[in-house]
Amino acid sequence: MKNILVLGGTRFFGRKLVDLLVEDGHKVTILTRGQSGNPFGDKVEHLTADRCNKEELAKAVEGRHFDIVYDNICYSSNEAYEFCEVFNGKISKLVFTSTLSTYDIDGKEKHEGDFDPYQQEIRMGDKRGFTYGEGKRQAEAVFFKYAKFPVAAVRFPIVMGEDDYTRRLHFHIERITKREPIGFVNTDAEMSFIQGTEAAQFLKWAGMTEIEGPINATANGKISMAELITLIEKATGESARISLVGNDDIRSPYAIPDSWYMSNQKAEENGFNFSHLDDWLEPLINTIANQAE
């Protein structure tokens, strides 16, 4: 049994991760600001603190040691550095949720070496001072420089799921159902994705194994935006209205100028078996489409 702390464990794949850890019999503690409640009841211990307030965070975990900490909500170099100051000497491993956004969008398949956080020039700042991708790059660089514990930085593509609170896939399905336009930059651009439950399974695996460093986690396969729209048209029975110069109100969350996808070779070589996008994407679209009717 592991003693585990999860930061960002009450929504989407973070919540699924906590469920998996509890099911496996681990002692799980979640830390939140207290605004979203505790969906797990007495199955977990619930600490209340602001992740971005170093003093609050330090006080909440004072005198404790954790075998694994999962940090799903670090978005900047400042947050990563303060995490290291609080947790150095108090944890045995960190699994940090990073992102495909650490990589440039250039049409090439992305491998871990395409962004090297060990060579990244560190710029301190909070998340207001960075784009999402740059904030995650900076956080990785800080963790790998200042952490005195092993770190695995899990780079996810966009995570999909029926319960995705960002509703990015829902956006497309709902707009097509309502015959409303969607703006794209390049419908031939291909992307990789991962399903929420698989993302949670991967995070659990990353914590329980000796894997360290940056590691990509994505379902096998990729899909172009045109192919994705075709699947949604099939599910909804409606024809999409696509604009290539749409304004922000109609712009797709997947509106990328070139293909943007990653290899999962490192993770598979270390023993994790991924699903294939074809196995679950169309059924997921059908489920969401039925809810949108």
Buried (B, 14 or more C-beta within 10 A) or exposed (E): EBBBBBBBBBBBBBBBBBBBBBEEEBBBBBBBEEEEEBBBEEBBEBBEBBBBEBEBBBEBBEEEEBBBBBBBBBBBBBBBBBBBEBBEEBBBBBBBBBBBBBBEBEBEBBBBEBBEBEEBEBBEBEBEBBEEBBBBBBBBBBBBBBBEBBBBBBBBBBBBBEEBEBEBBBBBBBBBBEEEBBBBBBBEBBBBBBBBBBBBBBBBBBBBBEBBBBBBBBBBBBBBBBEBBEBBBEBBEBEBBBEEEBEEEBBBBBBBEBBBBBBBEBBEEEEBEBBEBEEBBBEBBBEBBEEBE
